[in-house]
């Protein structure tokens, strides 16, 4: 459960304390409801962060955690930093899932990694939570602690509570509830404690119950009776906390040992957003899935309709939104015609939901676009699932205004793929809104219509997510080399017919013979060495440290490249871990000044063609390092020449890049040309 988003609520409800220290919605049900695919972009209400973490199990590209309450974002940030910086046993102790006497010490270990506001908040409130752990400090959690410690002992003893939660058959569970649990004292005190007045004052906020028109206590008692008489009660962490004030051994989904390391490796993919959920769309673009908690319950009908329309417009076609109804019925599909409610899936998931107090989980899917109309239709299918289509088109929002797409032809090219490049795919797992399967040209034109409708003003292609992955299309080739792109004239024709124009040009060049010693390069190398520059090869024994230095330099060196977007260190590490076994450190040269990386060259040998391929040349943008790239390139070229390698390929250089000018200065000729296409909408 999370706080509201409407202005009227934000002005009348307080947002200067933790309302929810735990997320009280079932992440396993949520994962099934949203069906998140690898590389998807997901919008999630932050609340206490737990379900944002659990959604990482689906391996999305990014999760935007939004909340109107800044303190909830501080809490989510604190948990993220704890996951990043602490060991598994330390995080259980720090958060409060296991006993600890050193929470203050663990907190100060996290402080340097927290934002200033988050660090200040938790430093000031530390005395309130360091003895028990932060997960017990939400207003909602304290409400249940009062119930379990003060009210429930007036009804049942601890042994009866444990007997209710103990393993037993479905029949035995039902009989125990009817014969031993469901007493008049239970019903009476339960209804008193969970009345609108008591809940509004001690558990939630009166503003959050403003739209509720049913008897609060009667509804919650009915939900509790149904669940407590079911075997599902026995392993429900939410119920155990409600009745005992502790989760016991029932850890949240994201802290299960089998999930934790996978989530920890991807925790950096969460971005925090302070504001209304729909406002995140303007900053991050469209989403493939949305976890909206039960936010609609806090809105009047007009506010709900407005929010539902804005949020649904921020979904990609075939994207899903999931949200809960507690005591106020809100169905987005009833006010947004482009949404279709997934009633069968909802019926399947409801009995599995540990959030027993909720009435239902609602799942809506945004309809696909019909061919050429630019308007949604419920019975259309995504292009990427129809094998009649000659192409697959996948979407990669670069920002709220620019959409990158990657395209792959399903038809075999008349030109054979280049050696060792048949696995260079231009596609990812993103879903496309295009649904006309008769013509790839029509597909692209439909995409243009859809993009205009959804607020984009430029499309660039082909680009697999960002310039850190495959992008560009070979448009002319005089000779192929190891690692070159395949020549696909059918895709060039496709883009041109659909109205796309070349917007960036790149080339690869070939030196037919490595020259001997060049006096100006030898002189420049000596000057750099006098400045303190030293050269060495990559040390695989220090792989992560070396790679982190390369990552930091790359972010600076490439920041002015067309359509550059930064890549997070952990994504960079995962990317290069996959090819570590292919890297020969003898062909990776590093230039350092007092052990600080100043430049690097990444190269590899093409033995079959007796060539060395210069893949990446980078240096810091410091005028004092002028010529460093050319010097490093020459060092490797001279090394190759001694081994009997006589040809050099300088690959994938932008037409305006300094590296191309260096290559031309060595009398290299252009052997392949590439272009990035685009269209302004």
N, C-alpha and C positions, 0 to 999 in steps of 0.2 A: 504494500500500500504506500502511496506517496501523496504528497501535498498537491494543491491545485495549481492552475495556470491562469485562470481568469483574473482580470484586474480587480474585480470586486472582492474576490477571495484574498488576493495578495495584499490588499490594503487592510483587511479585517482580521486575518489570521497571522499568527506570529511565526517567523522563520529565523529565529536566532538561537535555536537549540535543536538537538537531535530528536526527531519525531519517531523514526524507525531505525533502530540499530541493526536490525535483521530484516531481510525481505521476506514477507509473509505470503508469497505466492510460489507455487510449485515449479521449479525450473525444469524438471523432467517433462512435465506436461507442456510447458512453454516451448521446449525444444521440438517436441513432436508437432505442436501447433504451427510453428513458424517455418519448419522445413528449410532451414537456412542452408545454403550451398556454399562451398568453398569459394572464397574471394568476394562474397556478398558484402554490401554495406548495410549495417543494421542501426536503427534508432531504438534506444531503450530508455525508459524512465530509470534514472539512477537509483533513487531511494537509498538503500544502504549498500548498493553495489553488487550484492551477491548474485543476482540473476544476470547482470552484465558479465560477470566472470564466467558463469555457467554457459552462457551463449557462445563463449570462445571454444567450447567443445565441438562446435560445428565448423570451426576454422574459417570464420569470415575475415574479410580484408580489414574491416574497421567496425568498431562499435562506438557510436556517439551516445554517451550517457548524459541525458538532459534532466535538469531539475530546477524548479523555481526557487527552492530552498538552498542557499549557498552552503549551509552547514551539512546538508546531506551530501553535497559534492565534496566538502572537506573530508567527510567520513569515507566516501568512496575512494578519494585520493589516498587517505591514510592506509586503507586496506591494500590498495595497489602497491604502494611503497613497501608495505610489510611483505607482500608476496614477492616483490623483487629482491628485497634486501635480507630477509630473515630465512633461517632454515625452517623446515616443515614443523619440527617440534617447537621452535621459537614462536612461529605464527599462531599455533594452537594456544600456546600459553599467553602470548601477548593479547590476543583478541578476547580470551576468556573461556575458551573451550576446554582448557585444562588448567590446573592450579599453577601459580607462578608467584615468585617473590621479587622478581627483577623486571617488572613491566616498565618502571621508570627508566631503567638502564636501556631496555630495548627501544623505548620511545626515543631517547636521545640519539640512538643509532639511526633512527629514521629522519630526525629533524633536518639534517642537511639536504635531504632529498625532497622535502615538502615545499610547497609554495609558501610564501610569507604569511598569507592569510590563514592557511590551514595550520601552519606551525604555531602561530599566535593563538588560534582558537584552542587547540589541544594543550598547549602549554598552560594557558590560563585555567583550563577545566581539568587538568591532570589529577588533581586531588579527588575529584569525583569518581574517576573511573580506574585509577591505577591499581586499586586493591581487588577489583572484581573483573576487570576487562571491559572493553568498550562495547561489546555486544549486549551488555545488560543495561546500557545507559540511555536507551531511547524512552521517550514518554510512553510509547505503546508497550514496551517490554516491562517497564515499571508497573504499568497497569496490571499486567498478568502476574507480576511478582506479588502484588498486593492480594490478588485473587488466590494464588497458590499458597501464600504464607499466612494470610489472615482470614480469608473467607472459607476456602475449601476445608481447612481443619475443623471448622464448625459443622461440616457435613460428613466428611469421610476421613479416616485416618490414613497414614502413609501406606500401610499394608493393603488397604482396600484400593488405593490408587494404583499401586504396583500390580495388584491382582487384575485390575481392569486392563492394564497394558501388557500383561503377561501373555505368552503364546497360548492359544487355545483354538479349538475348531470354531467355525462360523456359528454353529448352533450353541456352543458353550458361551461364546462371546455375547450373543443375543440374550441368552438366559441370565447371564451374570448382570448385564445391564438392567434387564427388566426386574429381576428379583432382589438385587443387592445395591444397585447404583441409583436407580431412578426413584428416589424417595421424594416425599413432599418437601422435605427440607432442601434437597437438591434443587428442585424446580423453583421453590420460592426464593431462596437466596440467589440463585443464578439469575433469575429474572430481575431481581432488585439490582444486582451488581452490573448487569449488562443492559440496564435501562438507558433510554436516550439521555437522561440527565446526568447519570453517573459516567457513562461512556464519553459524553461530550466534554465533561469537566476533567476527567482523569485519564482517558485513553486517547481520544482523538481531539477534535475541536468542534464546538457547536456549529461552526460554519460548514464543516464537512458533512454534517447531517441535515443541512438546510433543505435539500431536495428530497429527503426521505419522507414518504407519506404513509408507510406501514408501521405497525407496532414493532419497535426495534427489538425489545427483549423477547417477544414471542417468536420473531423470525430467527434470531440467533439460537434460541433454545431448540427450535425445531431442527435446525441444521446440526446442532451438537448431538441431539438424540439419534439422528440418523447415522452419524459417523461413529459415535461411541458404541453403538450396538453392532458395528461391523468389524471384521478382522483387520480392516485397513487401519484401525486405530492403534494397533499394537506396535507398528513401526513408523508412526507419523511423528517426525521431530517437532512440528508445530504444536501438536496436541500435547506431547510430553512437556514442552515448555509451558504451555497454558496451565497444566495441572501440577507441575513440580517446580517451575522457575528455573529449569535447567534442561539442556538438550541431551544430557547424559552422554551416551556413546553415539548418538545419532547426529553425526556431523552434517553440515550443509553440503549440498551436492558438489560445490566447487572445491571443497576440502577433502573429498573422498580420495584416498591414496591413489586409486587408479585414474583419477581425473587431474590431480593437482599439478603434476609436472607438465602435462600437455598445456594446461591453462597458464602456468607460470611462464612458459616459453612464448606465449602470445599476449601476455598481459599489457604489453606496450601498445597494442592495437586499440586500446580504449582511449577515446578523447572525451574530455569533460566539457559540457556546455551548460552555462547558467542562463536559464530562460525557459520560455514555453517550448514544448516539444516541437510544435510546427515551425517555430522560428529557426530551428536548426537546419531546416531544409534550405533556406536562403544561403546559409554558409557552407553546407556540405553537399548540396545537391540531392538527388533522388536516392531513395533507399529501397532495398529489396525486401526488408522485413522490419516490422515495428512491434516492440513490446511496450504497450501503453498502460500497463498496470490497471488501475480502476479509476483513471483520471476523469472519465466522463461523468461519474457520479456526483462530482462536486459542481457541475455546471447546470444552469437552468437550460431549458430547451433551446433557446436561441443561441446561447453560447456553445452548446453541444453541437448544433448543426453547423455553426461556423468552424469549429475546431475539426469536426469530422471531414468537412469539405477540404480544408487546408491540408490536413494530414493525408487524406486519400490522394490528393493531387501530387503529393511528394513521394508516392509509391511508384516504382516501375510497374508496368503491366505484368501480371502474374505474381506481383509482390503480395505479401500477407501482412495483416495486422492482427494482433491478439490482445484482448483486454478482458477484464473481469467485471461482472455485475455482482454487486453485493446486495444492496437493498433498493437500488434505483435501476429500473430497466432502461438500458441504452443500447440500441442496435444501429450501428453506422449504416448498414445496408438499407435501412428504412428511410434514410435521409440523403444517401449518396447513391445515385443509380449506377455508378460505375463499379460498385462493390457487390460481391455475391457472398452471402453467408454460407459457411461450410457446416451445415447442420449435422451431417452424418459424422464428421470428425469430432464435432463438439459433443455429440452423444457418446462417442467412443471414449473420449478423454475425461469426461466429467466424473465417472466412478473412480478414476485413477488419481484424482486431484487431492493432494494432501491439504490444500486450502479448503477445508471442509466448511468453513463459515461462509464461503462465497456461494451465490446462487448458481452461477454458471460461468464458464469461460466462453467468450465469443471470438470466432475466427472469421475474418473476412479476406477475400482475395480480390485484388483489383483486376477487372476484366482486361482481356487483350484488345488490341486495336484491329478493326476490320480493314481489309485491303483498300488502300487509297482513300479512306474516309477521314482518317485522323480522329475518329470517334471510337469509343470502346464498344465491344460486343462480347457477350458472355460465352459464346460457343467457339471462339477462335482459338488457335493453338500457337504456341511459340515456335518460331522458325527453327530453333536449334533442335527440336525433337522430330522434325519431319524430314525423312531421308529422301523425299522427292525433290527437295530444294537443291539447286546446284551450288549454293553457298551457305555458310553459317556466319552469322553476324553477332558479335558480342559487344556489350557496352562497358565503358570504363569512364565514369565522370571524373574529369580532372579538377573541376570546380563547379560552382553553381551555373556558370555560363558556357563552359566549354566541355564538349562530350568527345571522348576518344572512342573509336571503334576499331576492332580487329576483325578481319574477314578471312575466311578460308574457303577456297573453291573445293567443292565436292567432286568436280569433274577432273580427271587426270589431265595435266597440262600437256600440250604438244611438245613441250620442251622437257627433257629429262631433268630431274632434280640434280643438283650439284653433289659431288662426292661429299659424304659425311655431313650433309645438311638436310637429309630427309626428315630429321626429327625437329627441325626448327619450325615450331607451330606458331601461327599468328592468332590462335584462339585461346580463350580461357573458359571458365565455367559460368560466366555471366549469362543471364537470360536476355533474349532480344524481344522487343515489342512487335517485331514485324511478323505478319501472319499470311501474306500472300505468297504461296509457294510455287507460283508459276514462273516467275522471272526474278533474277537477282537485281535487275535494274529497278523493277517495281518495288522490291524489298527496300532498296536504298532510298527511293523516293518516298516511300511510306515512313521510313526512319526520319527523313528530313521534316515531313509533316508533323510527326510525333514530337520531334525535338523542338520545333517552333511552339507547339501546343504546350510544352512543358518548360518553356522559359529559357532554353539554350539559344545562344546567338552564334555559335560556331561548332562545326564538327571537324575533327582531324582524324586522318587514318592513313595507313593502318598503324595502330599503336596498341600493344598488349599491356594496357594498364598505365604504364609510364615509360619514360625514356631509359629506365634502368632495365627494362625487359626488351623483347624484340619490337622494333618499330622500323619504319621505312619500307619501301618497295623498290626492288631493282628495276630500273627502266632501260638500261643499256648495259651490254656486257661484251667485252672483247676477250676476256680470259677469266676463268674461275679459279678460286683458291680455297684452301681448306678453311671452312667456317664462313664462306660467302653465302649470301642469300640466294635462293632459287629465282630464276627469271620466270615471272608469271604474267605474260602479256594479257591473259584473259581478265585479270584483276585490274590492270591498268585501263583496259577498255571499259570495264564496268564502272570505275570511278569517273572516267571522262564523260561517258554517256549520261551518268546521273548528275553531272554538273560540277564535279569536284575539279579543283585546279591545283597544280603543284604550288606548295607554299614554302618548302625548304628543300635544298639540294645537298647531296653528299656524294663523295667519290672515294674510290680506293685506287691507289697508284702502285706501280711496279717499277723497281730499279732492276734492270737486267744484269747489272754487275755491281757488286759492292766495291766502291773505290778504295784505294789505299789510304794512307794517312793524309788527312786534310789539315793543312797548317792552321787555318783559322779556327777549326774545331779544337785542335790540340792546344792552341793558345787560350781559347775560352775555357777549356777544361782546367788549365793551369791557374787561370784567374779565379775560377770558382773554388779551387782547392786552397788557394791563398786566403780566400774569404772564410775558409773553414768547412767547406762542403766536402763530404766523403761519400764514397760509393760502395755499396755492398749488395749481395743477393738476398732474396727472401729466406728467412729462417723458419722452416716448417715446424720446428720444435717450439717456437713461440707463435704459433698460428693465430690465435685469437688476438694477442697483443699486436702483432704485425697487421692483421686485418683491420683492427680498430683504428690504427693510425692511417691506413689507406682510406678507410671510410671517412674519417674526419677531413682528410685532405681532399677527397673527391667531392664532398659537399661544397667546399669552397671553390675548387677548381672548375666545377661544371655548373655553378649556379647561374651563369649567364647563357647557358645553352638554351636553344628554343624549346619551350614547353617543359623546361626542367621542373621537377618536383622533388623535394628531399626524400630520402629513404631512411627509415629508422635503422639504427645499428643492428637490432636483433633480426630484422628482415634481411639486411645486408649479410649478416653472418650465416643465416639459414641458406641464403642464395648461393654463397660461395662454399659452404660446407658440402653442398651437393657435387661440386666439381673439384674439390680439393685433390682427389686422387688423380686428376688429369693434369694438375699443375706441376711443371718442372721448375723448381725454384731457381735454377741456373739461368732461366730466361725471364726472371722478374728482377728488375734492378731498382734499388732504392737509393735516393740521394738524401743525406742527412746533414744537419747543422747542429752540433752539440746534442746529438741523439734525437733531434726533432725532425720529423719527416718533412722534406721540402719538395720532393717530386718523386715520381715513379714511372716506370715503363713496364707494361705487361706484354710479353711476347710468347710465341710458341713456334715450334719447327713443323714444317710440312716436308717431311723427308721425301715423299713420293715425287714432289715437284721441285726438290732441292731449293727450298725457300725458307726464309724466316718471316713470320707474320707479326707485324707490329700492331697489336690490337688496341692498346690504350696508352696514351702519353699524357701525363698531368703534372703540373707544378703549381706552387702557390703563386697567386697574382701579385708578385713583388718585382718591381723593375730591376732590382739587384740580381734577380735570378734569370734575366734574359738570356736565352740560348741554352738553358739547362736541359730542356726537352731534347733538343737536337744533339747535345753532347751525350746524354744518356742513350739515345737511339744509336748513335755512332759506336758507343762502347759495345753494345750488343751486336751490332753489325760486324764489327771487327772480330769479335769473338766467333761469330758464325763463319766468317771468311776463313779463319784458321782451321775450322772443321771441314772446309770444302764446300760450304754453302755460299752461293754466289748471287742469289736473287733475294730481293726484299719487297714485301708487300706492306704498304702503309694503309690500313683499312678504315673504312667508315668515317672519313673526315668531313666535317661541314665545309661547305664551299668557302666560307669566310674565316675558317679556323687558322690560327697561327701554325698549327701542325702541317696544314696543306702547303703553306708558304715554305716551310722548312723542307718538306718533301720535294717541292718543285725546285728548290735550290740545289738539290742533289740529282737533278735531271731525271726525276721519275716521271713516268707517263701514266695517264689515267686509263685504267682497264675496266672499271665498273662504275656505273652511276646509279644513284638511288634518289628517290623523292618521297617526301611526306606530302600527302594531299589534304586539302581542306576546302570547306565551303562556308561562307558567311550566310547566316539565315536572316 
